[in-house]
Amino acid sequence: MRNRLAGTKKGNSRTAKFYQDNPDARKKRDEYNKEYHSTPARKKYRAVLQAINREKGTHGNGDGMDESHISKTKTKKQAQSKNRGDKKRQFFK
């Protein structure tokens, strides 16, 4: 399901405003993110979550739910918006 609001609004956070005002910094960040997210480790990470979503029946049914990691090996069902904004469990150290 495509986000119909994508690209229509400007962010209000300090970071969003910085990148709006500094196109060179934004370009540098985008290049880094493109490289980082194309690494084999990131691809595997996304593939594992996608497989779990398919197994549990949440892929493509429009329920707005995702499987999110609660540890390196465990996942739970969570709203997509909450999962993608969850900074608390973003990195497992």
LINDA-V706593 format. One record per residue. RES is the residue in one letter. PHI is phi as a letter, one per 20 degrees, with the letter a starting at -180 (999 if undefined). OMEGA is omega in whole degrees, -180 to 180 (NA if undefined). BURIAL is I if it has 16 or more other C-alpha atoms within 10 Angstrom, else O. Layout:
RES;PHI;OMEGA;BURIAL + RES;PHI;OMEGA;BURIAL
//
This chain:
M;999;-177;O + R;e;177;O + N;f;-177;O + R;f;-179;O + L;e;-176;O + A;g;177;O + G;n;-177;O + T;e;-177;O + K;c;175;O + K;e;180;O + G;f;-180;O + N;d;-179;O + S;f;-180;O + R;f;179;O + T;f;-180;O + A;f;179;O + K;f;178;O + F;f;-177;O + Y;f;174;O + Q;f;-178;O + D;e;-176;O + N;c;-176;O + P;f;178;O + D;f;178;O + A;f;179;O + R;f;179;O + K;f;179;O + K;f;179;O + R;f;-179;O + D;f;178;O + E;f;178;O + Y;f;-178;O + N;f;179;O + K;f;180;O + E;f;-178;O + Y;f;-175;O + H;f;177;O + S;e;178;O + T;f;179;O + P;g;-179;O + A;f;179;O + R;f;179;O + K;f;179;O + K;f;179;O + Y;g;180;O + R;f;-179;O + A;f;179;O + V;f;180;O + L;f;179;I + Q;f;179;O + A;f;178;O + I;f;178;I + N;g;179;I + R;f;179;O + E;g;-176;O + K;e;175;O + G;n;-180;O + T;e;-179;I + H;e;171;I + G;m;-179;O + N;e;175;O + G;m;-179;O + D;e;178;O + G;m;-178;O + M;d;177;I + D;c;168;I + E;e;-180;I + S;d;178;I + H;f;171;I + I;d;171;O + S;b;-179;O + K;f;-175;O + T;d;-176;O + K;d;177;O + T;c;174;O + K;b;179;O + K;f;-177;O + Q;b;177;O + A;g;-178;O + Q;g;-176;O + S;f;180;O + K;f;-179;O + N;f;-176;I + R;f;178;O + G;d;-174;O + D;e;-179;O + K;e;-175;O + K;f;-177;O + R;d;-174;O + Q;f;-179;O + F;c;179;O + F;d;-179;O + K;d;NA;O
//
